Amino acid sequence: MQEIKINPQLTWLSFNVEDLRNTSELATYGIDLETLQYAEDKNERPHTEFIPDSQDFVLIFNSLDLLNSEVHYKTVPITFVAQKNRLITLYHPENEYLINQIKKYCFQNEPETVYHLLFISLFLISEAFFPYLEQIDKSKEEINQKLREKTTKKNLLALSDIETGMLYIVSSANQNTLLLEQLKTKSIYRQFNETEKEQLEDAIIEAQQLASMTHLNAQILEQLAGTYNNVLNNNLNDNMTTLTIVSVLLAGLAVITGFFGMNVPLPLTNQKDAWVWIIGACIILWLLYAALFRYIIGRRPQIASPS
């Protein structure tokens, strides 16, 4: 547990929920079991809840998971409990980096009220996504360049991992934006002062910008995946066409050789140089087939390959 006395009217507490599962420490701060269960659930969706008995305001927000062991980014919720003169933050090890960012901000800029600090924290959470979005965009460009040079399974799987991670971020960003926008329609919004409303508006704008950027990146990744899928299908069609042409060319030769291989009287049977004539006929027929296929393929419209 970390406790920071920001001013005489504002205290900020932060707890790692991993250390609270076997204790009743939060009960002394007025946190009920239901709120603790919300905080422990890593799949909890962003939402708000007002507790009439204690007049506490609970807000759950999505944040980026930096300890994810998988090959793509995921998100994990962080829980805030706004009380009269105290803001309590319940976090996971995966988003503990946010506690350090909020602490740094509090040392440099002193928030005035509980909700002022809450909305600043939400702003910082959305802002923390952007450096990693830039990393994702850079990785996307690198993989795209490799795929342009050679479309391999390894690079396609890497592109798929980026696309999967972006879907998590898009969903989380949309949920965060919707949550903040709905705050303006709730009765508690009328209790905010001008500074708190201004900070909430800044948090909404930052969340909307994040949602817009992630949506655009997700669309680009989807288009890239579709493009390379079409390229692979086109390559497969070209390979099948080549194999079909080779099969037809060989089929003509098989007909001639099979005809003269029958155990019945045939033309050229008594000639010593008959095999030369047969091979010559096969070559002439093969050349005719090849010229015919070249003419047919030349008349087909060509699809320009990606640069």
C-alpha positions, -999 to +999 in steps of 0.1 A: +000+000+000+012+035-009-003+066+007+004+101-005-010+132+012-014+156-017-031+184+003-051+187+035-083+178+016-069+150-006-052+117+001-043+092-026-040+055-017-029+027-041-031-010-035-018-040-055-047-064-055-024-094-058-014-087-022-050-083-009-066-116-018-060-131+016-064-100+038-092-077+049-070-046+048-094-027+025-123-031+049-106-005+071-109+020+042-146+013+035-140-009+004-167-037+003-162-072-010-180-066-043-156-038-052-126-059-044-140-087-066-143-062-094-107-051-089-094-087-089-112-097-121-088-091-150-117-095-175-139-069-159-154-045-183-151-007-177-181+006-158-191+029-130-210+023-098-223+046-071-226+030-036-254+049-018-245+037+017-210+051+017-214+076-011-184+061-028-180+063-066-163+033-082-149+035-117-132+007-136-110+016-166-090-004-192-052+000-192-024-015-212-009-047-199+029-044-201+037-078-185+018-099-210+037-130-219+020-135-252+033-121-285+007-093-287-005-065-264-035-070-241-053-048-216-061-052-179-085-031-158-076-006-131-101+003-104-107+037-087-128+044-056-135+081-051-145+089-015-150+123+002-114+133+006-096+102-006-090+084-039-081+047-037-065+030-067-066-008-070-041-020-096-025-052-109+012-059-114+006-056-151-004-019-148+017-009-119+037+015-142+006+037-142+009+042-104+044+056-109+032+080-137+003+093-115+027+097-086+051+117-107+023+139-119+011+145-083+046+156-073+049+180-102+013+193-104-008+192-072-044+181-080-071+200-060-098+175-054-106+138-056-123+139-089-096+162-103-071+135-095-093+108-108-098+124-142-061+133-145-054+096-138-078+086-166-061+110-189-027+095-181-040+060-187-051+069-222-019+088-229+002+058-219-012+038-249+003+061-275+041+052-273+031+015-277+009+023-306+039+039-323+059+007-316+031-014-331+030+009-362+068+006-366+066-032-363+038-032-389+059-013-414+089-036-408+068-067-414+050-052-443+084-045-460+095-081-453+062-094-468+067-073-499+101-089-504+089-125-496+056-137-483+065-162-457+045-180-430+066-165-402+060-129-414+023-136-419+020-150-383+038-119-370+013-097-389-016-117-374-002-112-339-001-075-344-036-075-357-048-096-327-032-072-302-047-042-320-082-057-317-077-059-279-067-022-278-095-011-301-121-028-279-106-013-247-103+022-262-139+022-274-151+010-240-131+037-222-144+064-245-180+053-240-176+052-202-162+087-201-189+101-224-216+085-203-203+102-172-216+135-185-251+121-185-250+109-149-263+129-119-229+130-103-217+152-132-237+181-117-216+179-086-183+186-104-168+220-103-154+238-134-119+224-129-132+189-126-154+192-157-125+207-177-103+178-167-130+153-175-133+169-210-096+165-215-098+129-205-126+124-230-107+140-258-076+119-251-097+087-250-115+097-283-081+103-300-069+070-288-100+052-301-097+070-334-061+061-339-065+025-329-095+021-352-075+035-381-045+012-373-069-018-371-084-010-405-049-007-421-039-041-405-071-057-418-064-043-453-028-056-453-039-090-441-065-091-468-041-080-495-015-106-487-042-133-485-052-123-520-016-124-531-012-159-517-044-170-534-032-155-567+002-173-564-017-206-557-038-200-588-007-193-609+010-225-596-021-246-603-023-231-638+014-240-645+009-275-632-022-279-654-004-267-685+025-291-678+001-320-673-017-312-706+017-310-725+028-343-710-006-359-718-002-353-755+032-371-755+017-400-735-010-405-761+016-409-789+040-431-770+011-451-757-003-456-792+029-470-806+034-491-775+004-513-783+011-549-792-007-548-826+005-541-862+012-504-865+027-480-891+065-478-890+067-512-873+093-526-896+115-494-899+146-492-878+144-454-875+108-454-864+117-442-829+132-410-844+100-402-862+079-409-831+101-386-810+100-360-837+062-361-838+061-358-800+084-327-801+063-311-829+030-318-810+046-304-778+057-272-796+022-268-810+006-272-776+031-248-760+024-221-787-013-226-782-011-221-744+012-191-748-013-175-771-042-182-747-024-169-717-012-139-736-048-129-743-057-130-705-057-097-686-027-093-664-030-083-627-004-059-616+017-072-587+021-050-556+052-027-557 
